[in-house]
Amino acid sequence: MTQPRILVARAVFPETLERLARHFEVESNQSDESWDRAQLIQKLQGKAGVFTTGSERIDAELLAACPQLRICANMAVGYNNFDVEAMTARGVLATNAPDVLTETTADFGFALLMATARRISESEHFLRAGQWKKWSYDMFAGAEVHGSTLGIIGMGRIGQGVAKRGAHGFGMKVVYHNRSRLSPELEAECKARYVGKEELLKTADHVVLVVPYTPASHHTIGAAELALMKPTATLINIARGGIVDDAALAVALKERRIAAAGLDVFEGEPKVHPELLTVPNVVLTPHIASATVPTRRAMADLAADNLIGYLVNGQPLTPLNPSVIGAR
Ligand code: 8YV
């Protein structure tokens, strides 16, 4: 019997490819070449499935050009690279990789918050540059973390993980804003109080963004929102590029209208707004919040399990549009 053909669009763990090869005829991109859209479409010809990361855009135009495609499995919890509506209309299954990265990403959110508030990167650069000649009383004095107010925008699984770390580990007062309010049980578990976005921005010492990217969440934080924040506050973005207006943020940081920011995601990444590269009070990391070896393996395994589950057994693990299952 001939095996279904799939495409792995980016380099992945060799073990993931070996597993996939037991079930499929696999074309992969282990050299991690950057394919443009036309190349991706060409590679997808005759493929029933594709293993994607957050960087391949799957939309109506691509689907129309790849009629044999049945499933797109994202090795990411976020799936703003998928037009799920268009996929559903074409009977193409979309899957993401939730849960397996929750705690790791929350750890990183907290690490970035700590690094930003306590000026770790800035002071390390100073030291490495040979500028440390003597200690002084206010050298790299930053913001307090323990006991301060943590504001979380986007209270899904990762937001809740950040809240628990803040409330239970650092005695922080946690306020959150979300499309819908959590159950009283979850609010108690996270020790978090629901507030409006404006109140959150005005009262939080540290604002952490964990909302998914949609057209509605574009520029959740722009000049107007930054103006509401305390001049001593820090802003952390572990959500997606485009949630923050990076140009407006660069101005606010330069003019010290907020104290500092920690950014793992950027508008138009891997490009970074040039002004952000020139301001000292920002910690910049290259979209690594989920990057531990065990978690990246678990994410790759889940994407592979979705491909195998659906194309071999008809049962994916984490479908985003389950209505298409069996409909084609
Ligand atoms: C991924 C992420 O590493 O899961 C997500 O949504 O942002 C990251 O964990 C990235 O999207 C590449 O797949």
py3Dmol code that shows the C-alpha trace and the ligand (Angstrom):
import py3Dmol

protein = """\
ATOM      1  CA  MET A   1       0.000   0.000   0.000  1.00  0.00           C
ATOM      2  CA  THR A   2       1.363   3.441  -0.798  1.00  0.00           C
ATOM      3  CA  GLN A   3       1.893   5.709   2.169  1.00  0.00           C
ATOM      4  CA  PRO A   4       0.439   9.226   2.313  1.00  0.00           C
ATOM      5  CA  ARG A   5       2.920  11.919   1.338  1.00  0.00           C
ATOM      6  CA  ILE A   6       3.679  14.735   3.746  1.00  0.00           C
ATOM      7  CA  LEU A   7       5.895  17.803   3.852  1.00  0.00           C
ATOM      8  CA  VAL A   8       7.878  18.920   6.907  1.00  0.00           C
ATOM      9  CA  ALA A   9       8.334  22.591   6.116  1.00  0.00           C
ATOM     10  CA  ARG A  10      11.125  23.419   8.576  1.00  0.00           C
ATOM     11  CA  ALA A  11      14.055  21.578  10.173  1.00  0.00           C
ATOM     12  CA  VAL A  12      12.973  19.420  13.120  1.00  0.00           C
ATOM     13  CA  PHE A  13      14.480  16.810  15.454  1.00  0.00           C
ATOM     14  CA  PRO A  14      15.818  13.857  13.401  1.00  0.00           C
ATOM     15  CA  GLU A  15      13.798  11.554  15.715  1.00  0.00           C
ATOM     16  CA  THR A  16      10.610  13.332  14.672  1.00  0.00           C
ATOM     17  CA  LEU A  17      11.436  12.725  11.020  1.00  0.00           C
ATOM     18  CA  GLU A  18      12.232   9.057  11.745  1.00  0.00           C
ATOM     19  CA  ARG A  19       8.841   8.610  13.425  1.00  0.00           C
ATOM     20  CA  LEU A  20       7.021  10.298  10.582  1.00  0.00           C
ATOM     21  CA  ALA A  21       8.912   8.180   8.047  1.00  0.00           C
ATOM     22  CA  ARG A  22       7.390   5.019   9.588  1.00  0.00           C
ATOM     23  CA  HIS A  23       3.968   6.187   8.433  1.00  0.00           C
ATOM     24  CA  PHE A  24       4.522   8.528   5.524  1.00  0.00           C
ATOM     25  CA  GLU A  25       6.575   9.288   2.489  1.00  0.00           C
ATOM     26  CA  VAL A  26       8.276  12.372   3.907  1.00  0.00           C
ATOM     27  CA  GLU A  27       9.787  15.333   2.115  1.00  0.00           C
ATOM     28  CA  SER A  28      11.593  17.484   4.668  1.00  0.00           C
ATOM     29  CA  ASN A  29      13.552  20.703   4.891  1.00  0.00           C
ATOM     30  CA  GLN A  30      16.394  19.671   7.220  1.00  0.00           C
ATOM     31  CA  SER A  31      18.687  22.303   5.735  1.00  0.00           C
ATOM     32  CA  ASP A  32      16.052  24.828   6.880  1.00  0.00           C
ATOM     33  CA  GLU A  33      16.015  26.741   3.601  1.00  0.00           C
ATOM     34  CA  SER A  34      13.709  29.743   3.507  1.00  0.00           C
ATOM     35  CA  TRP A  35      11.060  28.842   0.974  1.00  0.00           C
ATOM     36  CA  ASP A  36       9.017  31.608  -0.506  1.00  0.00           C
ATOM     37  CA  ARG A  37       5.324  31.076  -0.961  1.00  0.00           C
ATOM     38  CA  ALA A  38       5.607  29.761  -4.520  1.00  0.00           C
ATOM     39  CA  GLN A  39       8.203  27.215  -3.406  1.00  0.00           C
ATOM     40  CA  LEU A  40       6.039  26.113  -0.465  1.00  0.00           C
ATOM     41  CA  ILE A  41       3.066  25.648  -2.799  1.00  0.00           C
ATOM     42  CA  GLN A  42       5.219  23.709  -5.226  1.00  0.00           C
ATOM     43  CA  LYS A  43       6.558  21.448  -2.440  1.00  0.00           C
ATOM     44  CA  LEU A  44       3.000  20.846  -1.221  1.00  0.00           C
ATOM     45  CA  GLN A  45       1.855  19.365  -4.538  1.00  0.00           C
ATOM     46  CA  GLY A  46       0.591  15.842  -3.940  1.00  0.00           C
ATOM     47  CA  LYS A  47       1.004  16.132  -0.157  1.00  0.00           C
ATOM     48  CA  ALA A  48      -1.801  15.089   2.187  1.00  0.00           C
ATOM     49  CA  GLY A  49      -0.260  16.720   5.236  1.00  0.00           C
ATOM     50  CA  VAL A  50       2.149  19.429   6.239  1.00  0.00           C
ATOM     51  CA  PHE A  51       4.126  19.908   9.452  1.00  0.00           C
ATOM     52  CA  THR A  52       4.397  23.654   9.976  1.00  0.00           C
ATOM     53  CA  THR A  53       5.897  25.992  12.547  1.00  0.00           C
ATOM     54  CA  GLY A  54       4.477  29.415  13.206  1.00  0.00           C
ATOM     55  CA  SER A  55       6.092  30.834  10.086  1.00  0.00           C
ATOM     56  CA  GLU A  56       4.198  29.235   7.172  1.00  0.00           C
ATOM     57  CA  ARG A  57       1.039  31.091   6.176  1.00  0.00           C
ATOM     58  CA  ILE A  58      -1.810  28.729   5.267  1.00  0.00           C
ATOM     59  CA  ASP A  59      -4.689  30.596   3.640  1.00  0.00           C
ATOM     60  CA  ALA A  60      -7.395  30.264   0.983  1.00  0.00           C
ATOM     61  CA  GLU A  61      -5.022  31.011  -1.899  1.00  0.00           C
ATOM     62  CA  LEU A  62      -2.536  28.354  -0.810  1.00  0.00           C
ATOM     63  CA  LEU A  63      -5.281  25.813  -0.154  1.00  0.00           C
ATOM     64  CA  ALA A  64      -6.782  26.383  -3.592  1.00  0.00           C
ATOM     65  CA  ALA A  65      -3.368  25.643  -5.111  1.00  0.00           C
ATOM     66  CA  CYS A  66      -2.883  22.475  -3.004  1.00  0.00           C
ATOM     67  CA  PRO A  67      -6.121  20.490  -3.392  1.00  0.00           C
ATOM     68  CA  GLN A  68      -4.689  17.262  -1.971  1.00  0.00           C
ATOM     69  CA  LEU A  69      -3.832  18.780   1.386  1.00  0.00           C
ATOM     70  CA  ARG A  70      -5.913  17.360   4.254  1.00  0.00           C
ATOM     71  CA  ILE A  71      -4.127  18.470   7.419  1.00  0.00           C
ATOM     72  CA  CYS A  72      -1.785  21.240   8.578  1.00  0.00           C
ATOM     73  CA  ALA A  73      -0.166  20.442  11.917  1.00  0.00           C
ATOM     74  CA  ASN A  74       1.438  23.422  13.652  1.00  0.00           C
ATOM     75  CA  MET A  75       4.319  22.887  16.047  1.00  0.00           C
ATOM     76  CA  ALA A  76       3.091  25.878  18.075  1.00  0.00           C
ATOM     77  CA  VAL A  77       0.192  26.672  20.345  1.00  0.00           C
ATOM     78  CA  GLY A  78      -0.422  29.939  18.486  1.00  0.00           C
ATOM     79  CA  TYR A  79      -1.906  29.511  15.035  1.00  0.00           C
ATOM     80  CA  ASN A  80      -2.268  33.003  13.617  1.00  0.00           C
ATOM     81  CA  ASN A  81      -0.398  31.676  10.560  1.00  0.00           C
ATOM     82  CA  PHE A  82      -3.529  29.605   9.796  1.00  0.00           C
ATOM     83  CA  ASP A  83      -6.725  30.954   8.266  1.00  0.00           C
ATOM     84  CA  VAL A  84      -8.826  28.364  10.089  1.00  0.00           C
ATOM     85  CA  GLU A  85     -12.044  29.546   8.434  1.00  0.00           C
ATOM     86  CA  ALA A  86     -10.577  29.007   4.979  1.00  0.00           C
ATOM     87  CA  MET A  87      -9.245  25.613   6.071  1.00  0.00           C
ATOM     88  CA  THR A  88     -12.652  24.572   7.393  1.00  0.00           C
ATOM     89  CA  ALA A  89     -14.311  25.725   4.171  1.00  0.00           C
ATOM     90  CA  ARG A  90     -11.942  23.464   2.212  1.00  0.00           C
ATOM     91  CA  GLY A  91     -12.268  20.541   4.639  1.00  0.00           C
ATOM     92  CA  VAL A  92      -8.615  20.835   5.715  1.00  0.00           C
ATOM     93  CA  LEU A  93      -7.876  19.989   9.345  1.00  0.00           C
ATOM     94  CA  ALA A  94      -5.871  22.439  11.455  1.00  0.00           C
ATOM     95  CA  THR A  95      -4.069  21.295  14.594  1.00  0.00           C
ATOM     96  CA  ASN A  96      -1.883  23.174  17.065  1.00  0.00           C
ATOM     97  CA  ALA A  97       0.326  22.123  19.988  1.00  0.00           C
ATOM     98  CA  PRO A  98      -1.298  23.295  23.235  1.00  0.00           C
ATOM     99  CA  ASP A  99      -0.562  22.343  26.866  1.00  0.00           C
ATOM    100  CA  VAL A 100       2.882  20.802  26.339  1.00  0.00           C
ATOM    101  CA  LEU A 101       4.540  24.240  26.449  1.00  0.00           C
ATOM    102  CA  THR A 102       2.409  25.963  29.100  1.00  0.00           C
ATOM    103  CA  GLU A 103       4.725  25.751  32.114  1.00  0.00           C
ATOM    104  CA  THR A 104       7.927  26.272  30.117  1.00  0.00           C
ATOM    105  CA  THR A 105       6.518  29.398  28.496  1.00  0.00           C
ATOM    106  CA  ALA A 106       5.243  30.701  31.836  1.00  0.00           C
ATOM    107  CA  ASP A 107       8.735  30.108  33.299  1.00  0.00           C
ATOM    108  CA  PHE A 108      10.191  32.188  30.492  1.00  0.00           C
ATOM    109  CA  GLY A 109       7.616  34.955  30.952  1.00  0.00           C
ATOM    110  CA  PHE A 110       8.728  35.183  34.536  1.00  0.00           C
ATOM    111  CA  ALA A 111      12.415  35.049  33.615  1.00  0.00           C
ATOM    112  CA  LEU A 112      11.912  37.926  31.198  1.00  0.00           C
ATOM    113  CA  LEU A 113       9.992  39.889  33.813  1.00  0.00           C
ATOM    114  CA  MET A 114      12.801  39.396  36.336  1.00  0.00           C
ATOM    115  CA  ALA A 115      15.532  40.226  33.823  1.00  0.00           C
ATOM    116  CA  THR A 116      13.683  43.368  32.762  1.00  0.00           C
ATOM    117  CA  ALA A 117      12.699  44.650  36.189  1.00  0.00           C
ATOM    118  CA  ARG A 118      16.135  43.939  37.687  1.00  0.00           C
ATOM    119  CA  ARG A 119      18.033  45.211  34.630  1.00  0.00           C
ATOM    120  CA  ILE A 120      20.026  42.017  34.203  1.00  0.00           C
ATOM    121  CA  SER A 121      20.887  42.350  30.489  1.00  0.00           C
ATOM    122  CA  GLU A 122      21.706  46.027  30.708  1.00  0.00           C
ATOM    123  CA  SER A 123      24.046  45.518  33.679  1.00  0.00           C
ATOM    124  CA  GLU A 124      25.709  42.506  32.075  1.00  0.00           C
ATOM    125  CA  HIS A 125      26.473  44.513  28.928  1.00  0.00           C
ATOM    126  CA  PHE A 126      27.960  47.236  31.134  1.00  0.00           C
ATOM    127  CA  LEU A 127      30.169  44.709  32.907  1.00  0.00           C
ATOM    128  CA  ARG A 128      31.289  42.959  29.705  1.00  0.00           C
ATOM    129  CA  ALA A 129      32.146  46.326  28.159  1.00  0.00           C
ATOM    130  CA  GLY A 130      34.650  46.908  30.972  1.00  0.00           C
ATOM    131  CA  GLN A 131      32.664  49.867  32.321  1.00  0.00           C
ATOM    132  CA  TRP A 132      32.418  48.576  35.903  1.00  0.00           C
ATOM    133  CA  LYS A 133      35.037  50.591  37.746  1.00  0.00           C
ATOM    134  CA  LYS A 134      33.379  50.913  41.162  1.00  0.00           C
ATOM    135  CA  TRP A 135      30.167  50.050  43.005  1.00  0.00           C
ATOM    136  CA  SER A 136      27.657  52.823  43.612  1.00  0.00           C
ATOM    137  CA  TYR A 137      24.476  53.005  45.680  1.00  0.00           C
ATOM    138  CA  ASP A 138      22.088  53.390  42.737  1.00  0.00           C
ATOM    139  CA  MET A 139      23.900  51.301  40.160  1.00  0.00           C
ATOM    140  CA  PHE A 140      21.272  49.498  38.050  1.00  0.00           C
ATOM    141  CA  ALA A 141      18.622  49.990  40.710  1.00  0.00           C
ATOM    142  CA  GLY A 142      15.493  48.512  39.180  1.00  0.00           C
ATOM    143  CA  ALA A 143      11.905  47.783  40.096  1.00  0.00           C
ATOM    144  CA  GLU A 144      10.745  45.562  42.922  1.00  0.00           C
ATOM    145  CA  VAL A 145       9.236  42.242  41.875  1.00  0.00           C
ATOM    146  CA  HIS A 146       8.090  40.585  45.126  1.00  0.00           C
ATOM    147  CA  GLY A 147       5.015  42.168  46.604  1.00  0.00           C
ATOM    148  CA  SER A 148       4.373  44.331  43.529  1.00  0.00           C
ATOM    149  CA  THR A 149       1.282  44.307  41.312  1.00  0.00           C
ATOM    150  CA  LEU A 150       1.363  41.941  38.345  1.00  0.00           C
ATOM    151  CA  GLY A 151      -1.089  42.685  35.526  1.00  0.00           C
ATOM    152  CA  ILE A 152      -1.737  39.918  33.020  1.00  0.00           C
ATOM    153  CA  ILE A 153      -3.521  40.563  29.739  1.00  0.00           C
ATOM    154  CA  GLY A 154      -4.678  37.219  28.329  1.00  0.00           C
ATOM    155  CA  MET A 155      -5.507  34.700  31.027  1.00  0.00           C
ATOM    156  CA  GLY A 156      -5.367  31.400  29.133  1.00  0.00           C
ATOM    157  CA  ARG A 157      -3.240  28.510  30.320  1.00  0.00           C
ATOM    158  CA  ILE A 158       0.069  30.378  30.005  1.00  0.00           C
ATOM    159  CA  GLY A 159      -1.323  33.537  31.618  1.00  0.00           C
ATOM    160  CA  GLN A 160      -2.548  31.429  34.534  1.00  0.00           C
ATOM    161  CA  GLY A 161       0.920  29.876  34.835  1.00  0.00           C
ATOM    162  CA  VAL A 162       2.480  33.351  35.057  1.00  0.00           C
ATOM    163  CA  ALA A 163      -0.147  34.399  37.621  1.00  0.00           C
ATOM    164  CA  LYS A 164       0.570  31.396  39.868  1.00  0.00           C
ATOM    165  CA  ARG A 165       4.294  32.039  39.770  1.00  0.00           C
ATOM    166  CA  GLY A 166       3.725  35.673  40.725  1.00  0.00           C
ATOM    167  CA  ALA A 167       1.130  35.084  43.421  1.00  0.00           C
ATOM    168  CA  HIS A 168       2.535  31.976  45.068  1.00  0.00           C
ATOM    169  CA  GLY A 169       6.259  32.432  44.466  1.00  0.00           C
ATOM    170  CA  PHE A 170       6.683  36.186  44.775  1.00  0.00           C
ATOM    171  CA  GLY A 171       3.715  37.316  46.851  1.00  0.00           C
ATOM    172  CA  MET A 172       2.541  39.567  44.028  1.00  0.00           C
ATOM    173  CA  LYS A 173      -0.951  41.011  43.833  1.00  0.00           C
ATOM    174  CA  VAL A 174      -2.315  39.691  40.556  1.00  0.00           C
ATOM    175  CA  VAL A 175      -4.862  41.472  38.405  1.00  0.00           C
ATOM    176  CA  TYR A 176      -5.875  40.208  34.974  1.00  0.00           C
ATOM    177  CA  HIS A 177      -7.880  41.143  31.936  1.00  0.00           C
ATOM    178  CA  ASN A 178      -9.268  38.623  29.498  1.00  0.00           C
ATOM    179  CA  ARG A 179     -12.065  38.307  26.933  1.00  0.00           C
ATOM    180  CA  SER A 180     -13.982  36.235  29.470  1.00  0.00           C
ATOM    181  CA  ARG A 181     -13.664  36.017  33.222  1.00  0.00           C
ATOM    182  CA  LEU A 182     -12.201  32.872  34.780  1.00  0.00           C
ATOM    183  CA  SER A 183     -14.323  30.673  37.038  1.00  0.00           C
ATOM    184  CA  PRO A 184     -14.177  31.586  40.756  1.00  0.00           C
ATOM    185  CA  GLU A 185     -12.192  28.358  41.331  1.00  0.00           C
ATOM    186  CA  LEU A 186      -9.530  29.302  38.776  1.00  0.00           C
ATOM    187  CA  GLU A 187      -9.394  32.887  40.061  1.00  0.00           C
ATOM    188  CA  ALA A 188      -8.774  31.515  43.557  1.00  0.00           C
ATOM    189  CA  GLU A 189      -6.101  29.107  42.294  1.00  0.00           C
ATOM    190  CA  CYS A 190      -4.285  31.954  40.542  1.00  0.00           C
ATOM    191  CA  LYS A 191      -5.085  34.431  43.356  1.00  0.00           C
ATOM    192  CA  ALA A 192      -6.071  36.773  40.524  1.00  0.00           C
ATOM    193  CA  ARG A 193      -8.639  39.570  40.408  1.00  0.00           C
ATOM    194  CA  TYR A 194     -10.450  40.470  37.177  1.00  0.00           C
ATOM    195  CA  VAL A 195     -10.214  44.147  36.200  1.00  0.00           C
ATOM    196  CA  GLY A 196     -10.822  46.295  33.115  1.00  0.00           C
ATOM    197  CA  LYS A 197      -7.883  46.863  30.771  1.00  0.00           C
ATOM    198  CA  GLU A 198      -7.579  50.533  31.742  1.00  0.00           C
ATOM    199  CA  GLU A 199      -7.463  49.787  35.478  1.00  0.00           C
ATOM    200  CA  LEU A 200      -4.874  47.083  34.853  1.00  0.00           C
ATOM    201  CA  LEU A 201      -2.625  49.406  32.866  1.00  0.00           C
ATOM    202  CA  LYS A 202      -2.921  52.164  35.472  1.00  0.00           C
ATOM    203  CA  THR A 203      -2.226  49.987  38.504  1.00  0.00           C
ATOM    204  CA  ALA A 204       0.175  47.228  37.448  1.00  0.00           C
ATOM    205  CA  ASP A 205       3.897  47.488  38.173  1.00  0.00           C
ATOM    206  CA  HIS A 206       4.546  44.726  35.635  1.00  0.00           C
ATOM    207  CA  VAL A 207       2.286  44.079  32.660  1.00  0.00           C
ATOM    208  CA  VAL A 208       2.612  40.684  30.953  1.00  0.00           C
ATOM    209  CA  LEU A 209       0.972  40.067  27.569  1.00  0.00           C
ATOM    210  CA  VAL A 210      -0.168  36.538  26.757  1.00  0.00           C
ATOM    211  CA  VAL A 211      -3.078  37.097  24.325  1.00  0.00           C
ATOM    212  CA  PRO A 212      -3.336  35.218  21.022  1.00  0.00           C
ATOM    213  CA  TYR A 213      -2.844  37.354  17.913  1.00  0.00           C
ATOM    214  CA  THR A 214      -6.021  38.097  15.965  1.00  0.00           C
ATOM    215  CA  PRO A 215      -7.041  41.192  13.997  1.00  0.00           C
ATOM    216  CA  ALA A 216      -8.951  42.240  17.146  1.00  0.00           C
ATOM    217  CA  SER A 217      -5.865  41.995  19.372  1.00  0.00           C
ATOM    218  CA  HIS A 218      -3.612  43.905  16.919  1.00  0.00           C
ATOM    219  CA  HIS A 219      -1.842  46.689  18.845  1.00  0.00           C
ATOM    220  CA  THR A 220      -3.517  45.828  22.152  1.00  0.00           C
ATOM    221  CA  ILE A 221      -0.722  48.041  23.490  1.00  0.00           C
ATOM    222  CA  GLY A 222      -0.109  51.240  21.534  1.00  0.00           C
ATOM    223  CA  ALA A 223       0.766  54.834  22.424  1.00  0.00           C
ATOM    224  CA  ALA A 224      -2.543  55.409  24.254  1.00  0.00           C
ATOM    225  CA  GLU A 225      -2.159  52.313  26.430  1.00  0.00           C
ATOM    226  CA  LEU A 226       1.509  53.022  27.151  1.00  0.00           C
ATOM    227  CA  ALA A 227       0.465  56.491  28.305  1.00  0.00           C
ATOM    228  CA  LEU A 228      -1.794  54.915  30.942  1.00  0.00           C
ATOM    229  CA  MET A 229       1.037  52.861  32.452  1.00  0.00           C
ATOM    230  CA  LYS A 230       3.083  53.984  35.445  1.00  0.00           C
ATOM    231  CA  PRO A 231       6.446  55.588  34.543  1.00  0.00           C
ATOM    232  CA  THR A 232       8.034  52.936  36.789  1.00  0.00           C
ATOM    233  CA  ALA A 233       6.260  50.007  35.081  1.00  0.00           C
ATOM    234  CA  THR A 234       7.662  47.219  32.929  1.00  0.00           C
ATOM    235  CA  LEU A 235       5.977  45.625  29.919  1.00  0.00           C
ATOM    236  CA  ILE A 236       6.591  42.002  28.914  1.00  0.00           C
ATOM    237  CA  ASN A 237       5.470  40.544  25.570  1.00  0.00           C
ATOM    238  CA  ILE A 238       5.594  36.749  25.258  1.00  0.00           C
ATOM    239  CA  ALA A 239       2.445  36.660  23.106  1.00  0.00           C
ATOM    240  CA  ARG A 240       2.984  37.569  19.442  1.00  0.00           C
ATOM    241  CA  GLY A 241       4.491  40.326  17.410  1.00  0.00           C
ATOM    242  CA  GLY A 242       1.768  42.826  16.517  1.00  0.00           C
ATOM    243  CA  ILE A 243       0.155  42.728  19.973  1.00  0.00           C
ATOM    244  CA  VAL A 244       2.395  45.695  20.792  1.00  0.00           C
ATOM    245  CA  ASP A 245       2.962  48.686  18.521  1.00  0.00           C
ATOM    246  CA  ASP A 246       6.757  48.334  18.594  1.00  0.00           C
ATOM    247  CA  ALA A 247       7.389  51.816  17.169  1.00  0.00           C
ATOM    248  CA  ALA A 248       5.254  53.428  19.893  1.00  0.00           C
ATOM    249  CA  LEU A 249       6.970  51.281  22.521  1.00  0.00           C
ATOM    250  CA  ALA A 250      10.423  52.362  21.355  1.00  0.00           C
ATOM    251  CA  VAL A 251       9.399  56.013  21.789  1.00  0.00           C
ATOM    252  CA  ALA A 252       7.934  55.347  25.264  1.00  0.00           C
ATOM    253  CA  LEU A 253      11.141  53.563  26.331  1.00  0.00           C
ATOM    254  CA  LYS A 254      13.373  56.267  24.935  1.00  0.00           C
ATOM    255  CA  GLU A 255      11.410  59.001  26.668  1.00  0.00           C
ATOM    256  CA  ARG A 256      11.243  56.881  29.857  1.00  0.00           C
ATOM    257  CA  ARG A 257       7.456  57.074  29.866  1.00  0.00           C
ATOM    258  CA  ILE A 258       7.653  53.481  31.102  1.00  0.00           C
ATOM    259  CA  ALA A 259      10.727  52.092  32.838  1.00  0.00           C
ATOM    260  CA  ALA A 260      11.530  49.039  30.736  1.00  0.00           C
ATOM    261  CA  ALA A 261      10.264  46.279  28.474  1.00  0.00           C
ATOM    262  CA  GLY A 262      11.071  42.628  27.872  1.00  0.00           C
ATOM    263  CA  LEU A 263      10.224  41.348  24.413  1.00  0.00           C
ATOM    264  CA  ASP A 264      10.389  37.819  23.038  1.00  0.00           C
ATOM    265  CA  VAL A 265       8.217  38.526  19.993  1.00  0.00           C
ATOM    266  CA  PHE A 266       8.255  41.333  17.435  1.00  0.00           C
ATOM    267  CA  GLU A 267       6.277  42.858  14.604  1.00  0.00           C
ATOM    268  CA  GLY A 268       7.710  41.410  11.389  1.00  0.00           C
ATOM    269  CA  GLU A 269      10.211  39.113  13.183  1.00  0.00           C
ATOM    270  CA  PRO A 270      12.957  38.099  12.707  1.00  0.00           C
ATOM    271  CA  LYS A 271      13.333  41.796  11.957  1.00  0.00           C
ATOM    272  CA  VAL A 272      13.323  44.009  15.049  1.00  0.00           C
ATOM    273  CA  HIS A 273      12.284  47.655  14.999  1.00  0.00           C
ATOM    274  CA  PRO A 274      15.636  49.515  14.686  1.00  0.00           C
ATOM    275  CA  GLU A 275      14.760  51.950  17.471  1.00  0.00           C
ATOM    276  CA  LEU A 276      14.297  49.059  19.900  1.00  0.00           C
ATOM    277  CA  LEU A 277      17.870  48.029  19.207  1.00  0.00           C
ATOM    278  CA  THR A 278      19.148  51.428  20.296  1.00  0.00           C
ATOM    279  CA  VAL A 279      17.371  51.793  23.664  1.00  0.00           C
ATOM    280  CA  PRO A 280      19.100  50.320  26.728  1.00  0.00           C
ATOM    281  CA  ASN A 281      15.997  49.686  28.844  1.00  0.00           C
ATOM    282  CA  VAL A 282      14.676  46.735  26.849  1.00  0.00           C
ATOM    283  CA  VAL A 283      15.545  43.046  27.051  1.00  0.00           C
ATOM    284  CA  LEU A 284      15.270  41.384  23.632  1.00  0.00           C
ATOM    285  CA  THR A 285      15.133  37.618  23.002  1.00  0.00           C
ATOM    286  CA  PRO A 286      14.545  35.803  19.677  1.00  0.00           C
ATOM    287  CA  HIS A 287      11.141  34.108  20.239  1.00  0.00           C
ATOM    288  CA  ILE A 288      12.465  31.443  22.610  1.00  0.00           C
ATOM    289  CA  ALA A 289       9.786  31.298  25.323  1.00  0.00           C
ATOM    290  CA  SER A 290       9.055  27.623  24.665  1.00  0.00           C
ATOM    291  CA  ALA A 291      12.669  26.714  23.943  1.00  0.00           C
ATOM    292  CA  THR A 292      13.758  23.965  26.296  1.00  0.00           C
ATOM    293  CA  VAL A 293      14.806  20.684  24.732  1.00  0.00           C
ATOM    294  CA  PRO A 294      12.083  18.582  26.421  1.00  0.00           C
ATOM    295  CA  THR A 295       9.351  21.074  25.534  1.00  0.00           C
ATOM    296  CA  ARG A 296      10.411  21.527  21.918  1.00  0.00           C
ATOM    297  CA  ARG A 297      10.491  17.718  21.642  1.00  0.00           C
ATOM    298  CA  ALA A 298       7.013  17.486  23.125  1.00  0.00           C
ATOM    299  CA  MET A 299       5.744  20.127  20.689  1.00  0.00           C
ATOM    300  CA  ALA A 300       7.279  18.299  17.713  1.00  0.00           C
ATOM    301  CA  ASP A 301       5.892  14.988  18.968  1.00  0.00           C
ATOM    302  CA  LEU A 302       2.417  16.445  19.292  1.00  0.00           C
ATOM    303  CA  ALA A 303       2.488  17.870  15.765  1.00  0.00           C
ATOM    304  CA  ALA A 304       3.692  14.474  14.484  1.00  0.00           C
ATOM    305  CA  ASP A 305       1.021  12.659  16.530  1.00  0.00           C
ATOM    306  CA  ASN A 306      -1.623  14.866  14.962  1.00  0.00           C
ATOM    307  CA  LEU A 307      -0.433  13.973  11.457  1.00  0.00           C
ATOM    308  CA  ILE A 308      -0.261  10.265  12.255  1.00  0.00           C
ATOM    309  CA  GLY A 309      -3.501  10.358  14.253  1.00  0.00           C
ATOM    310  CA  TYR A 310      -5.455  11.973  11.457  1.00  0.00           C
ATOM    311  CA  LEU A 311      -3.958  10.572   8.261  1.00  0.00           C
ATOM    312  CA  VAL A 312      -3.464   7.032   9.600  1.00  0.00           C
ATOM    313  CA  ASN A 313      -6.235   6.599  12.177  1.00  0.00           C
ATOM    314  CA  GLY A 314      -8.667   9.426  11.442  1.00  0.00           C
ATOM    315  CA  GLN A 315      -8.223  10.763  14.993  1.00  0.00           C
ATOM    316  CA  PRO A 316      -6.073  13.858  15.601  1.00  0.00           C
ATOM    317  CA  LEU A 317      -5.206  14.787  19.186  1.00  0.00           C
ATOM    318  CA  THR A 318      -5.651  18.540  19.203  1.00  0.00           C
ATOM    319  CA  PRO A 319      -7.867  19.634  16.301  1.00  0.00           C
ATOM    320  CA  LEU A 320      -8.804  23.302  15.934  1.00  0.00           C
ATOM    321  CA  ASN A 321     -11.664  22.689  13.513  1.00  0.00           C
ATOM    322  CA  PRO A 322     -12.924  19.183  14.404  1.00  0.00           C
ATOM    323  CA  SER A 323     -16.012  19.647  12.241  1.00  0.00           C
ATOM    324  CA  VAL A 324     -13.952  18.712   9.171  1.00  0.00           C
ATOM    325  CA  ILE A 325     -13.088  15.259  10.539  1.00  0.00           C
ATOM    326  CA  GLY A 326     -14.869  12.687   8.405  1.00  0.00           C
ATOM    327  CA  ALA A 327     -16.434  15.411   6.257  1.00  0.00           C
ATOM    328  CA  ARG A 328     -14.189  14.746   3.241  1.00  0.00           C
TER     329      ARG A 328
END
"""
ligand_1 = """\
13
8YV
C 6.926 28.441 18.863
C 5.128 29.859 19.931
O 8.204 28.054 19.159
O 3.857 27.937 20.359
C 3.852 29.093 19.998
O 2.803 29.693 19.684
O 5.133 31.026 19.797
C 6.441 29.169 20.066
O 6.363 28.303 21.149
C 6.952 29.192 17.576
O 5.699 29.634 17.195
C 7.517 28.338 16.448
O 6.684 27.263 16.112
"""
view = py3Dmol.view(width=600, height=400)
view.addModel(protein, "pdb")
view.setStyle({"model": 0}, {"cartoon": {"style": "trace"}})
view.addModel(ligand_1, "xyz")
view.setStyle({"model": 1}, {"stick": {}})
view.zoomTo()
view.show()
